[in-house]
């Protein structure tokens, strides 16, 4: 994208699977000259109040959000897609809103899902199994010690740190969508959208084309190809989403143009962000939106 990044609306902190604290993320926005930042941890609101306080300290607009995992089980796709959900900072002062959102999010992750995934991994790849990749069984505690809202990244870290498996292809064969041990995380779209519509939350389909990124990397390994997303997109449109994440590190120019055409056809907002998790493989400030796109986005937040 040639235009100047005014807002980077997709970022993760230590509250989910990022390496930076909320304040560190906000400080990066200031150092990059980016005026607004979205904090969108996976299925948790835990970092948002701290991030907003940091935004006031460093004169950066912080848009509170969360990346909600939406699970699908279709004949052509079993896996998870993501909705970026944004709302005003004032909503965090409403106990009913926070409690209700946390209850919705808790249905898609947590220790129950971790235990089920660990059991499946050991069943297929543990000691003595036909495809033995583990010399000892993976333990639930090895995952939960890393995060209360464990993601695939935490499983990868545990496999490397606790079991010495560093090869990306080997790890993906164990925890990727095509693994026989794969169990999708997240909640049903209708359950998420019922709360989202009721509370006038701005919802954006995250990285729609990243699964077709033409090269190796996180984006292609964990997301379905564009053809699958296009097939599911009408369900999101019918459910009432508000936008598409167009500008994204895993979207090539052709993908960005296609996403913009989808957004125009369906009267959706255009957003973008870096999906920052760390300072090396998935850094901050590489993608975002212009001031004009940001103003349209900001106006939609109640």
C-alpha positions as CSV (number, residue, x, y, z in Angstrom):
1,X,0.0,0.0,0.0
2,X,1.5,3.4,-1.0
3,X,-0.7,5.6,1.1
4,X,0.5,6.6,4.6
5,X,-0.7,4.4,7.4
6,X,-2.8,6.5,9.8
7,X,-4.3,3.6,11.8
8,X,-3.1,0.0,12.4
9,X,-6.2,-1.8,13.6
10,X,-5.1,-5.4,14.1
11,X,-2.6,-6.1,16.9
12,X,-2.0,-8.6,19.7
13,X,-0.5,-8.2,23.2
14,X,0.7,-10.4,26.0
15,X,-3.0,-10.8,27.0
16,X,-3.3,-13.4,24.2
17,X,-0.3,-14.5,22.0
18,X,1.7,-11.4,21.4
19,X,5.1,-10.6,22.7
20,X,4.4,-6.9,23.6
21,X,2.5,-5.5,26.6
22,X,-0.4,-3.2,25.8
23,X,1.7,-0.1,26.7
24,X,4.6,-1.3,24.5
25,X,2.2,-1.7,21.6
26,X,0.9,1.9,22.1
27,X,4.5,3.2,22.4
28,X,5.3,1.6,19.1
29,X,2.4,3.4,17.4
30,X,3.8,6.7,18.7
31,X,7.4,5.9,17.5
32,X,6.0,4.9,14.0
33,X,4.0,8.1,13.7
34,X,0.8,6.1,13.6
35,X,-2.1,8.0,15.1
36,X,-4.5,5.2,16.0
37,X,-4.1,1.6,17.0
38,X,-6.5,-1.3,17.4
39,X,-5.8,-3.8,20.2
40,X,-7.5,-7.0,19.2
41,X,-6.3,-9.9,21.3
42,X,-7.7,-13.4,20.6
43,X,-11.0,-14.0,22.5
44,X,-10.1,-11.7,25.5
45,X,-10.7,-8.2,26.6
46,X,-8.0,-8.3,29.2
47,X,-5.5,-5.8,27.7
48,X,-8.0,-3.1,26.7
49,X,-8.2,-0.9,29.8
50,X,-4.4,-0.8,30.1
51,X,-4.1,0.0,26.4
52,X,-6.6,2.9,26.6
53,X,-4.7,4.3,29.6
54,X,-1.5,4.1,27.6
55,X,-3.1,5.8,24.7
56,X,-4.1,8.8,26.9
57,X,-0.5,8.9,28.2
58,X,1.1,8.9,24.7
59,X,-1.6,10.8,22.8
60,X,-2.5,7.8,20.6
61,X,-6.1,6.9,19.8
62,X,-6.7,3.3,21.0
63,X,-9.6,1.4,19.5
64,X,-10.6,-1.4,21.8
65,X,-11.4,-4.7,20.1
66,X,-11.1,-8.4,20.2
67,X,-10.5,-11.0,17.5
68,X,-13.3,-13.6,17.9
69,X,-12.7,-17.1,16.7
70,X,-15.7,-18.4,14.6
71,X,-15.7,-22.2,14.0
72,X,-17.1,-23.9,10.9
73,X,-17.8,-27.5,10.1
74,X,-18.8,-27.8,6.5
75,X,-18.4,-30.6,4.0
76,X,-15.8,-28.4,2.3
77,X,-14.2,-26.8,5.3
78,X,-13.6,-27.6,9.0
79,X,-11.7,-24.9,10.8
80,X,-11.8,-21.3,12.2
81,X,-12.2,-17.9,10.6
82,X,-11.9,-14.7,12.6
83,X,-14.0,-11.6,13.2
84,X,-12.4,-8.4,14.4
85,X,-14.9,-6.7,16.7
86,X,-14.5,-3.0,17.7
87,X,-16.4,-0.8,20.1
88,X,-16.1,2.4,22.0
89,X,-13.9,2.7,25.1
90,X,-16.9,3.7,27.2
91,X,-18.4,0.2,26.8
92,X,-15.6,-1.2,29.0
93,X,-17.1,0.7,31.9
94,X,-20.4,-1.2,31.5
95,X,-20.3,-4.3,33.6
96,X,-23.2,-6.0,31.7
97,X,-21.4,-5.5,28.4
98,X,-18.0,-6.8,29.7
99,X,-19.6,-9.7,31.5
100,X,-21.7,-10.7,28.6
101,X,-18.9,-10.4,26.0
102,X,-16.6,-12.5,28.2
103,X,-19.3,-15.2,28.5
104,X,-19.6,-15.4,24.7
105,X,-15.9,-15.5,24.2
106,X,-15.4,-18.2,26.9
107,X,-17.4,-20.7,24.8
108,X,-14.7,-20.8,22.2
109,X,-11.5,-21.4,24.1
110,X,-10.1,-22.3,27.5
111,X,-8.8,-25.3,29.2
112,X,-11.6,-27.6,28.0
113,X,-10.5,-27.1,24.4
114,X,-6.8,-27.4,25.3
115,X,-7.4,-30.7,27.0
116,X,-9.3,-32.0,24.0
117,X,-6.6,-30.9,21.6
118,X,-3.8,-32.4,23.7
119,X,-5.6,-35.7,23.9
120,X,-6.0,-35.8,20.1
121,X,-2.3,-34.9,19.5
122,X,-1.1,-37.6,21.8
123,X,-3.5,-40.1,20.3
124,X,-2.1,-39.6,16.8
125,X,1.5,-38.5,17.4
126,X,2.4,-39.7,20.9
127,X,4.8,-42.5,21.9
128,X,4.0,-45.8,20.3
129,X,1.5,-44.4,17.8
130,X,1.7,-45.2,14.1
131,X,3.0,-41.7,13.4
132,X,5.2,-41.2,16.4
133,X,6.5,-37.6,16.6
134,X,6.6,-37.2,20.4
135,X,9.0,-39.1,22.6
136,X,6.7,-38.3,25.6
137,X,3.1,-37.2,25.7
138,X,2.2,-33.6,25.4
139,X,0.9,-32.2,28.7
140,X,-2.0,-29.8,29.2
141,X,0.1,-27.8,31.7
142,X,2.8,-27.2,29.0
143,X,0.1,-25.2,27.1
144,X,-1.8,-23.6,29.9
145,X,1.4,-22.3,31.4
146,X,1.9,-20.1,28.4
147,X,-1.6,-18.5,28.3
148,X,-5.1,-18.7,29.7
149,X,-6.4,-18.3,26.2
150,X,-4.1,-20.7,24.4
151,X,-3.9,-20.4,20.6
152,X,-2.1,-22.5,18.0
153,X,1.0,-20.4,18.5
154,X,1.2,-21.6,22.1
155,X,1.0,-25.2,21.0
156,X,3.8,-24.6,18.6
157,X,5.9,-22.9,21.3
158,X,5.3,-25.9,23.7
159,X,6.2,-28.4,21.0
160,X,9.5,-26.6,20.4
161,X,10.4,-25.7,24.0
162,X,9.2,-28.9,25.8
163,X,9.6,-31.5,23.1
164,X,12.4,-30.2,20.9
165,X,10.3,-30.1,17.7
166,X,11.4,-26.9,15.8
167,X,10.6,-27.9,12.2
168,X,7.7,-25.7,11.0
169,X,6.3,-28.4,8.6
170,X,6.4,-31.0,11.4
171,X,4.6,-28.7,13.8
172,X,2.0,-27.9,11.2
173,X,1.4,-31.5,10.5
174,X,0.5,-31.9,14.1
175,X,-1.6,-28.8,14.8
176,X,-2.6,-27.5,11.3
177,X,-6.1,-27.7,9.8
178,X,-5.1,-30.8,7.8
179,X,-3.9,-32.7,10.9
180,X,-5.9,-35.8,11.9
181,X,-5.7,-34.3,15.5
182,X,-7.2,-30.9,14.5
183,X,-10.1,-29.6,16.5
184,X,-11.5,-26.2,15.5
185,X,-11.7,-23.5,18.2
186,X,-14.2,-20.7,18.4
187,X,-18.0,-20.3,18.6
188,X,-20.8,-20.5,16.0
189,X,-21.3,-17.4,13.8
190,X,-24.9,-17.0,14.8
191,X,-24.0,-17.0,18.5
192,X,-21.3,-14.3,18.0
193,X,-23.5,-12.2,15.8
194,X,-26.4,-12.2,18.2
195,X,-24.3,-10.4,20.8
196,X,-22.6,-8.2,18.2
197,X,-25.8,-6.9,16.7
198,X,-27.5,-6.4,20.1
199,X,-24.5,-4.3,21.3
200,X,-23.9,-2.5,18.0
201,X,-20.3,-3.7,17.8
202,X,-18.5,-3.1,14.5
203,X,-17.5,-6.5,13.1
204,X,-14.9,-7.0,10.4
205,X,-13.9,-10.3,8.7
206,X,-10.2,-10.6,9.3
207,X,-7.6,-11.5,6.7
208,X,-10.0,-13.0,4.1
209,X,-7.4,-13.8,1.5
210,X,-4.4,-14.7,3.7
211,X,-4.9,-18.4,3.3
212,X,-3.9,-17.9,-0.4
213,X,-0.7,-16.0,0.4
214,X,1.7,-17.1,-2.4
215,X,4.6,-18.3,-0.2
216,X,5.5,-20.0,3.1
217,X,4.5,-18.4,6.3
218,X,2.0,-18.4,9.1
219,X,-0.8,-17.0,7.0
220,X,-1.0,-19.8,4.5
221,X,-0.5,-22.5,7.1
222,X,-3.4,-21.7,9.4
223,X,-6.1,-20.2,7.2
224,X,-8.3,-21.6,4.4
225,X,-7.7,-20.6,0.8
226,X,-9.6,-17.7,-0.8
227,X,-12.0,-20.0,-2.6
228,X,-13.3,-21.3,0.8
229,X,-13.6,-17.9,2.3
230,X,-15.5,-16.7,-0.8
231,X,-17.9,-19.6,-0.4
232,X,-18.6,-18.8,3.2
233,X,-18.7,-15.0,2.8
234,X,-22.4,-14.8,2.1
235,X,-23.0,-16.2,5.6
236,X,-21.1,-13.3,7.1
237,X,-22.9,-10.8,4.9
238,X,-26.3,-12.2,5.8
239,X,-25.3,-12.2,9.5
240,X,-24.6,-8.5,9.3
241,X,-20.9,-7.9,9.4
242,X,-19.7,-4.3,8.8
243,X,-16.4,-4.5,7.1
244,X,-13.5,-6.4,5.5
245,X,-9.9,-6.3,6.4
246,X,-8.4,-5.3,3.1
247,X,-4.8,-4.2,4.0
248,X,-3.0,-7.1,5.6
249,X,0.6,-8.5,5.4
250,X,-0.7,-11.7,3.9
251,X,-2.7,-9.9,1.1
252,X,-0.9,-9.3,-2.2
253,X,-2.0,-6.4,-4.4
254,X,-4.4,-8.6,-6.3
255,X,-6.0,-9.7,-3.1
256,X,-6.4,-6.1,-1.9
257,X,-8.1,-5.1,-5.1
258,X,-10.5,-8.1,-4.8
259,X,-11.3,-7.3,-1.2
260,X,-12.0,-3.7,-2.1
261,X,-14.4,-4.9,-4.8
262,X,-16.2,-7.2,-2.3
263,X,-16.4,-4.3,0.2
264,X,-17.9,-1.9,-2.4
265,X,-20.4,-4.5,-3.6
266,X,-21.6,-5.3,-0.1
267,X,-21.4,-1.8,1.3
268,X,-18.7,-2.7,3.8
269,X,-16.0,-0.7,5.6
270,X,-12.4,-1.1,4.5
271,X,-10.0,-1.8,7.4
272,X,-6.4,-3.0,7.7
273,X,-3.7,-3.9,10.2
274,X,-0.4,-5.6,10.8
275,X,-1.7,-8.5,12.9
276,X,1.4,-7.8,15.1
277,X,2.5,-10.6,17.4
278,X,6.2,-9.9,17.7
279,X,9.1,-7.8,16.5
280,X,10.4,-10.2,13.8
281,X,8.1,-12.5,12.0
282,X,4.9,-10.5,12.5
283,X,5.9,-6.9,13.4
284,X,3.9,-3.8,14.0
285,X,3.3,-0.9,11.5
286,X,3.6,-2.8,8.2
287,X,-0.1,-2.5,7.2
288,X,-3.0,-0.2,8.1
289,X,-5.4,2.3,6.6
290,X,-5.4,6.0,5.6
291,X,-7.0,8.8,7.6
292,X,-10.0,8.9,5.3
293,X,-10.8,5.2,5.7
294,X,-10.2,5.5,9.4
295,X,-12.6,8.4,9.7
296,X,-15.3,6.3,8.1
297,X,-14.5,3.4,10.4
298,X,-14.4,5.5,13.5
299,X,-17.8,7.0,12.7
300,X,-19.4,3.6,12.7
301,X,-18.3,2.8,16.3
302,X,-21.2,3.7,18.6
